Amino acid sequence: MEKVVKFGKTIRNNWKKSVCGVIALYYGAATVKERYEINVLMRAACKEAAKYGDNLIPIDRNPTLVTVILNPVANKRKAKQDYEKYCEPLLHLAGLQVDVIQTAAEGNAKEIVETLKGTEAIIVAGGDGTLSETVTGLLRRNDDANRFPLGILPLGRTNSIGNTLFPNGDGSGVERVKQLIEASMAIINGSTVWKDAIKIEPIAQEEEAPSKPIFAMSSVEWGAFKDVFAKKDKYWIYGSLRDYASFIFNGYKNSLCWDCSGTIKYTPPCPGCSNCLRKRPEVKRKWSFLMPKVSTETNAADPTSLVNVDCSRTEELCFKTCDFRIVSPNIHNSLQVPALSIAIGKNGYSYTEFVSEGWNRVKSSQISDAILARTIELLPKSTEKETMIEIDKEEFEAKPVKITLLPKVVKLFCKPSINSA
């Protein structure tokens, strides 16, 4: 009893040290528990991947060759370490022949994919920017390379498409590792799903040479909310609450883009008709005169034979707002017809309204009362101050562009449950 009383007096007389000790003990125990759970997850995943690697392949067949486009500086230079620790062992155990190419600069992924040969699949190890560059390089090619399945290892700071394919990976620690394991096993399992892409073509002005198009998969954003989300890493000290803190500390600043104005010209969404789909050319075969003649009557089920008078109709809208977004069906996936969703926010927000709306967007990125379109011409109002827009979280100068939805042109590895949905 005397020892207990003495221990209590020591704690009371040194309460600051005691509190620090308890906090250190708590975090130490939490770290040990987290590492143990990660080791259990990786052990189970390695056993599952090894089952695929133990399968025999034909003697005339080489192991499947996959090319990994790795952005080593993604997620504050943690991407390479996470790939080597959680993803690469599973790919090797599954018997895949893995060729890793690290990007050296911004835009390097486009150049790599445009000239890539000899691979059977491409794996993007990075965030939204690396994925956009890879898709751009893939869809700029003139061959059938866009038939390559594309794997996503969500290793970047922002992973919009990766989080839709493999949810619940926004956190850290165990949940983060679970997401990376799911993404790696999806590549190994081989289940795929077709996703849409957004084609962004700069509209050439007088005496300007036309530029190559850029392709994206999630969104085009412009305005104050975009600027705040770009600053959230400055508030790392708030941990998981940094998204909310960024709106509190930036809702009153003039450095945000509070004036987004211009004109949009857009065509309504269309499920497919003779105007927006090209008819496949008829294949001529040798000795066709020996074959019975096939009827060439119009097939009502063929979308290229349908006529939609509203498909080529163009609407025009002038806007002035603090927030402008164009979101693909990959993110805003509750639509019945493939369409781009145009969200135009209010022209002005009070501080309270801005913070409240920002917090709502942290919780959910879904859009209400969106304008639906198949093609969009975005014509920003020219100003003396240079303004920037974000295309899949990568910044570009705000210039006139034509934005077109390309339905089902990118094949992505996914979980079997998504493929069957």
C-alpha positions in Angstrom: 0.0 0.0 0.0 2.9 2.3 0.8 4.3 1.8 -2.7 1.0 2.6 -4.3 0.8 5.9 -2.3 4.4 6.8 -3.2 3.7 6.1 -6.9 0.6 8.3 -6.8 2.6 11.2 -5.2 5.3 10.8 -7.9 2.7 11.0 -10.7 1.1 14.1 -9.0 4.4 15.9 -8.6 5.5 15.1 -12.2 2.2 15.3 -14.0 3.6 16.9 -17.2 6.2 14.1 -17.6 3.5 11.5 -16.8 1.1 12.9 -19.5 3.9 12.9 -22.1 4.8 9.3 -21.1 1.2 8.1 -21.4 0.9 9.7 -24.9 4.1 8.2 -26.0 3.1 4.8 -24.7 -0.3 5.1 -26.5 1.3 5.9 -29.8 3.9 3.3 -29.4 1.2 0.6 -28.7 -0.9 1.9 -31.7 2.1 1.7 -34.0 3.0 -1.9 -32.9 -0.7 -2.9 -33.4 -0.8 -1.3 -36.9 2.4 -3.0 -38.0 1.1 -6.4 -36.8 -2.2 -6.0 -38.7 -0.3 -4.9 -41.9 1.9 -8.0 -41.6 -1.1 -10.2 -41.2 -2.7 -8.6 -44.3 0.5 -8.9 -46.4 1.0 -12.6 -45.4 -2.5 -13.5 -46.5 -2.2 -11.6 -49.7 1.2 -13.2 -50.5 -0.3 -16.6 -50.1 -3.2 -15.7 -52.4 -0.8 -14.3 -55.1 1.5 -17.3 -54.9 -1.4 -19.5 -55.9 -1.5 -17.8 -59.3 2.3 -18.0 -59.6 2.2 -21.8 -58.9 -0.1 -22.4 -62.0 1.7 -23.9 -65.0 1.9 -22.0 -68.2 2.3 -23.5 -71.7 5.9 -24.2 -72.8 5.6 -21.9 -75.7 4.2 -19.0 -73.6 6.3 -16.5 -71.7 5.2 -15.1 -68.4 2.8 -12.1 -68.8 4.8 -8.9 -69.2 3.4 -5.8 -67.5 5.0 -2.4 -67.5 4.8 -0.3 -64.4 4.8 3.5 -64.9 6.1 4.6 -61.4 6.1 8.2 -60.3 8.7 8.1 -57.5 7.9 11.7 -56.2 4.1 11.1 -55.8 2.6 11.5 -52.4 5.7 13.4 -51.0 8.1 10.8 -52.4 6.4 7.9 -50.5 5.1 6.3 -53.7 8.2 4.3 -54.6 8.6 3.0 -51.0 5.0 1.9 -50.8 5.1 0.3 -54.2 8.2 -1.8 -53.3 6.8 -2.8 -49.9 3.1 -3.6 -50.7 2.6 -4.0 -54.4 5.7 -5.3 -56.1 6.0 -8.5 -54.0 2.5 -9.6 -54.9 3.1 -9.0 -58.7 6.2 -11.1 -58.6 4.7 -13.9 -56.5 1.8 -14.1 -59.1 4.4 -14.9 -61.8 4.1 -11.7 -63.7 7.2 -10.3 -65.5 7.4 -6.8 -64.2 9.2 -4.0 -66.0 9.3 -0.8 -63.9 9.9 2.6 -65.6 10.2 5.6 -63.4 9.1 9.0 -64.6 11.8 11.6 -64.5 9.8 14.8 -65.0 6.3 16.2 -65.5 4.9 14.9 -68.8 7.4 12.0 -69.0 4.6 9.4 -68.6 3.0 10.6 -71.8 6.2 10.2 -73.8 6.9 6.7 -72.3 3.4 5.4 -73.1 3.3 6.9 -76.6 6.4 4.8 -77.6 5.9 1.8 -75.4 6.0 -1.6 -77.2 6.0 -5.3 -76.2 3.9 -5.1 -73.1 0.6 -6.8 -72.3 -0.7 -4.4 -69.7 0.3 -1.0 -68.2 0.2 -0.3 -64.5 0.1 3.3 -63.2 1.8 3.6 -59.8 1.0 7.2 -58.8 -1.9 9.6 -58.5 -4.4 11.4 -60.7 -1.8 13.3 -62.6 0.2 10.2 -63.5 -2.9 8.4 -64.6 -4.0 11.4 -66.8 -0.6 11.5 -68.5 -0.7 7.7 -69.1 -4.2 7.8 -70.5 -3.2 10.8 -72.7 -0.2 8.8 -74.1 -2.3 5.8 -74.6 -5.2 7.5 -76.5 -2.8 9.6 -78.6 -1.5 6.4 -80.3 -2.7 5.4 -83.7 -2.6 1.6 -83.0 -4.7 -0.7 -80.9 -2.8 0.1 -77.7 -5.9 1.5 -76.0 -7.0 -2.2 -75.8 -4.2 -2.7 -73.3 -5.8 -3.1 -69.8 -4.7 -0.4 -67.5 -4.0 -1.1 -63.8 -4.1 1.6 -61.1 -2.0 1.4 -57.9 -3.4 4.5 -56.0 -0.1 5.8 -54.6 -0.6 9.5 -55.2 -1.8 12.4 -53.1 -5.1 12.3 -54.9 -6.6 9.1 -56.3 -10.0 10.0 -57.6 -10.4 7.0 -60.0 -8.5 4.6 -57.7 -10.8 5.4 -54.8 -13.9 4.7 -57.0 -12.5 1.3 -58.0 -11.1 0.5 -54.6 -13.0 2.4 -51.9 -12.1 3.2 -48.3 -8.4 4.1 -49.1 -8.5 7.8 -48.1 -7.0 7.1 -44.7 -3.6 5.8 -43.7 -2.1 2.8 -42.1 -4.1 -0.4 -42.4 -6.8 1.0 -44.6 -4.3 2.4 -47.0 -2.5 -1.0 -47.3 -5.8 -2.8 -47.8 -6.5 -0.6 -50.8 -3.0 -1.2 -52.3 -3.5 -5.0 -51.8 -6.9 -4.9 -53.5 -5.5 -2.9 -56.4 -2.6 -5.3 -56.9 -4.8 -8.4 -56.6 -7.2 -6.9 -59.2 -4.4 -6.8 -61.7 -3.5 -10.4 -60.8 -7.1 -11.6 -61.1 -7.5 -10.0 -64.5 -11.1 -8.7 -64.1 -11.6 -5.5 -66.2 -14.2 -2.8 -66.7 -14.5 -0.1 -69.4 -14.4 3.5 -68.2 -15.0 6.8 -69.9 -12.4 9.5 -70.7 -12.5 13.2 -71.3 -10.8 14.7 -74.3 -9.7 18.3 -73.9 -8.6 20.0 -77.2 -7.2 23.5 -77.1 -9.1 25.8 -79.5 -6.4 27.3 -81.7 -6.6 31.1 -82.0 -5.5 33.0 -85.1 -1.9 32.3 -86.2 -1.6 29.5 -83.5 -0.5 26.0 -84.4 -3.0 23.4 -83.1 -2.0 21.6 -80.0 -2.3 17.9 -79.2 -5.3 17.0 -77.0 -5.1 16.1 -73.4 -7.1 13.2 -71.9 -8.5 13.0 -68.4 -10.7 10.6 -66.4 -12.2 12.6 -63.5 -12.7 16.3 -63.7 -11.9 19.8 -64.9 -12.1 22.4 -62.0 -11.8 26.1 -61.8 -12.4 28.5 -59.0 -12.0 29.2 -55.2 -12.9 25.7 -54.0 -10.2 24.2 -56.3 -7.6 26.6 -54.9 -8.4 25.7 -51.3 -8.2 21.9 -52.0 -4.7 22.6 -53.5 -3.6 24.2 -50.3 -4.7 21.5 -47.9 -1.2 19.9 -47.5 0.0 23.1 -45.7 -2.2 22.1 -42.8 -0.8 18.7 -42.3 -0.5 19.4 -38.5 -4.3 18.9 -38.3 -4.0 15.3 -39.5 -7.2 13.9 -40.9 -8.9 17.3 -40.3 -6.6 19.2 -42.6 -9.3 19.4 -45.4 -11.7 21.1 -43.0 -9.0 23.4 -41.6 -8.0 24.6 -45.1 -11.4 26.1 -45.6 -11.4 27.7 -42.2 -8.1 29.5 -42.8 -8.6 30.3 -46.5 -12.3 31.3 -46.8 -11.6 35.0 -46.6 -8.4 35.3 -48.7 -8.2 37.3 -51.9 -5.6 35.0 -53.3 -8.3 32.5 -54.3 -9.9 32.7 -57.7 -13.3 34.3 -56.8 -14.1 35.4 -60.4 -14.6 32.7 -63.0 -16.5 34.1 -66.0 -16.9 33.2 -69.6 -19.2 31.3 -72.0 -19.9 27.6 -72.5 -21.4 26.1 -75.6 -22.6 22.5 -75.1 -24.6 19.8 -76.8 -27.0 17.6 -74.9 -26.1 14.0 -73.9 -26.9 11.3 -76.4 -27.0 7.5 -75.9 -25.6 7.0 -79.4 -26.8 7.8 -82.8 -25.7 8.3 -86.4 -24.4 11.8 -85.6 -22.0 11.0 -82.8 -21.1 7.4 -83.6 -19.3 6.2 -86.7 -20.6 3.2 -88.6 -18.1 0.3 -88.8 -16.9 -0.2 -92.3 -18.1 -3.3 -94.1 -15.5 -6.0 -94.2 -15.1 -7.4 -97.8 -14.1 -11.1 -97.9 -12.6 -13.1 -100.7 -14.9 -15.3 -102.7 -17.9 -13.4 -101.3 -19.8 -14.2 -104.5 -19.9 -17.9 -103.3 -21.6 -16.8 -100.1 -25.4 -16.2 -99.8 -26.3 -12.5 -99.9 -27.0 -11.0 -96.5 -29.8 -8.5 -96.1 -28.5 -4.9 -95.7 -31.6 -3.5 -94.2 -31.1 -1.1 -91.3 -30.8 -2.8 -88.0 -33.0 -1.0 -85.4 -30.7 -2.2 -82.6 -27.6 -0.6 -84.3 -27.1 2.8 -82.6 -25.3 4.1 -85.7 -28.6 3.8 -87.7 -30.6 5.9 -85.2 -31.4 9.5 -85.8 -31.5 11.9 -82.8 -32.4 15.4 -84.0 -31.4 16.9 -80.6 -27.9 15.5 -80.7 -26.4 18.3 -82.8 -28.3 21.0 -81.0 -26.1 23.5 -79.3 -26.9 25.5 -76.2 -25.0 28.6 -75.1 -24.7 29.9 -71.5 -22.8 32.9 -70.1 -21.6 32.4 -66.5 -19.9 34.3 -63.7 -19.2 32.3 -60.6 -16.7 31.4 -57.8 -16.8 27.7 -58.7 -16.9 25.9 -62.0 -16.6 22.1 -62.5 -16.9 19.6 -65.2 -17.1 16.0 -63.9 -17.0 12.7 -65.8 -19.4 9.8 -65.3 -16.5 7.9 -63.7 -17.0 10.2 -60.6 -20.6 11.3 -60.9 -21.8 7.8 -61.7 -25.5 8.0 -61.0 -26.5 9.1 -64.5 -28.6 7.0 -66.8 -27.0 8.3 -70.0 -23.2 8.8 -70.4 -22.8 12.6 -70.0 -20.4 15.2 -68.6 -21.8 17.0 -65.5 -21.4 20.8 -65.5 -21.6 22.4 -62.0 -21.8 26.2 -61.8 -21.6 27.5 -58.2 -22.9 30.8 -56.8 -21.4 34.1 -57.8 -20.7 35.1 -54.3 -20.3 33.3 -50.9 -20.2 34.7 -47.4 -17.4 33.3 -45.2 -19.9 31.0 -43.4 -21.5 29.7 -46.6 -18.1 29.1 -48.2 -16.8 27.0 -45.2 -20.0 25.1 -45.0 -20.1 24.3 -48.7 -16.4 23.3 -48.6 -17.0 20.9 -45.7 -19.9 19.3 -47.6 -17.6 18.7 -50.6 -15.0 17.0 -48.3 -17.8 14.5 -47.3 -19.2 14.0 -50.8 -18.2 15.1 -54.3 -21.6 14.3 -55.8 -23.3 17.1 -57.8 -26.9 18.2 -57.6 -28.7 20.2 -60.3 -25.9 19.6 -62.9 -26.1 20.6 -66.5 -25.6 17.4 -68.6 -23.6 17.6 -71.9 -21.8 15.4 -74.4 -19.5 18.1 -75.8 -18.5 21.5 -74.3 -16.7 24.5 -75.6 -15.3 26.4 -72.6 -14.5 30.0 -73.5 -13.0 31.8 -70.4 -13.2 35.6 -70.3 -9.8 37.0 -71.0 -8.3 38.9 -68.0 -5.0 40.6 -67.3 -4.4 38.2 -64.4 -3.4 34.7 -65.4 -5.9 32.1 -64.2 -5.4 28.4 -63.8 -7.7 25.4 -64.2 -7.1 21.9 -62.9 -7.4 18.9 -65.2 -7.2 15.7 -63.0 -5.5 17.8 -60.3 -2.8 19.1 -62.7 -2.8 22.9 -63.4 -3.1 24.4 -66.9 -3.6 27.9 -68.0 -7.2 28.8 -68.6 -7.7 29.0 -72.4 -10.5 28.2 -74.8 -10.9 24.4 -75.0 -13.3 21.9 -76.5 -14.2 19.1 -74.0 -15.7 15.9 -75.4 -16.8 12.7 -73.5 -15.4 9.5 -74.9 -17.6 6.7 -73.5 -16.0 3.3 -72.6 -12.5 3.8 -74.2 -10.2 2.9 -71.3 -10.1 -0.7 -69.9 -9.2 -0.8 -66.2 -8.4 -3.7 -63.9 -11.0 -3.8 -61.1 -12.4 -6.1 -58.4 -14.6 -8.9 -59.8 -17.6 -7.5 -58.0 -17.4 -4.2 -60.0 -17.0 -6.1 -63.3 -20.2 -8.1 -62.6 -22.1 -5.0 -61.5 
